[in-house]
Amino acid sequence: MSPRSIASSGFPQLASAGNLWLWLPQARLTVMTGDPDRLRAGVEGSILAPNGAEPVDPFLTQPDRAELSGRPALELRGLVRWRSAGRDGEFGIGGHLGWVGPDSVRRTSRAIGGSAVVPLGARGELRGELFRGQVLAGLGGGGIGQNLVNLEPVETTGGWIQGVVFPAAAVELGLSAGFDDPEDSTIAPSGRLRNAVVAANLTWRPAPLVVGLEYRRIATRFRGATAATIGHHLALALGVEF
């Protein structure tokens, strides 16, 4: 699950700021029970391709640290789904387990977290996620893209929240905020201590076209710096839906 946005896709909105999500090859099995029009409960399990979030040379590709483990990552969660005012709601709690590095220096990637989508009548919803874990750079830049420091795991806590309003059938307004806050004691001398992002987006769907406008403010605090480094990002996305 990610914040609703069409201006952020390859790296979704709030990546490295509380959103543990990335395009990864995976096999998933979901088992649900209950009334589809009322309340359903289920269990979902996934096997994911290992990813250490390490750049490689474009002409001499090599396995990253997660691929060197020779093991896929595993995820499991329980969830409930319901419908309210014609909109879908969901609440889930789950965990992630993966590995980074070959046998001699293998470290564990793990996380536990919860996520929710709560309908607010027919024209609004609230969605978000909260997690705690370590060695999570391969999942959307958890730990602000920091896995290990001197082969020791980087531990982190993060989360995000987004409010969405649908004022008309073809219009969507969103306001979101997220953070990723690694444990200071696990960060390198020049490492990133905290990342916080706020974003606002507008989506318009004059079928079959779709137009998205998004603004993000990114504040990153580095060890040794007296103030956070601020970045501003404005994106315009255009597409066709069919």
Sequence and secondary structure as in RCSB ss.txt:
>XXXX:A:sequence
MSPRSIASSGFPQLASAGNLWLWLPQARLTVMTGDPDRLRAGVEGSILAPNGAEPVDPFLTQPDRAELSGRPALE
LRGLVRWRSAGRDGEFGIGGHLGWVGPDSVRRTSRAIGGSAVVPLGARGELRGELFRGQVLAGLGGGGIGQNLVN
LEPVETTGGWIQGVVFPAAAVELGLSAGFDDPEDSTIAPSGRLRNAVVAANLTWRPAPLVVGLEYRRIATRFRGA
TAATIGHHLALALGVEF
>XXXX:A:secstr
   S SS  SS TTTTTT       EEEEEEEEE TTSEEEEEEEEEE        BTTB    HHHHTT  EEE
EEEEEEEEETTEEEEEEEEEEEEEES GGG EEEEEEEEEEEEE GGGEEEEEEEEEEES TTTTSTTTT  EET
TEE EEEEEEEEEEEEEETTEEEEEEEEEEEE GGGS TT EEEEEEEEEEEEE  TTEEEEEEEEEEEEEETT 
SS EEEEEEEEEEEE  
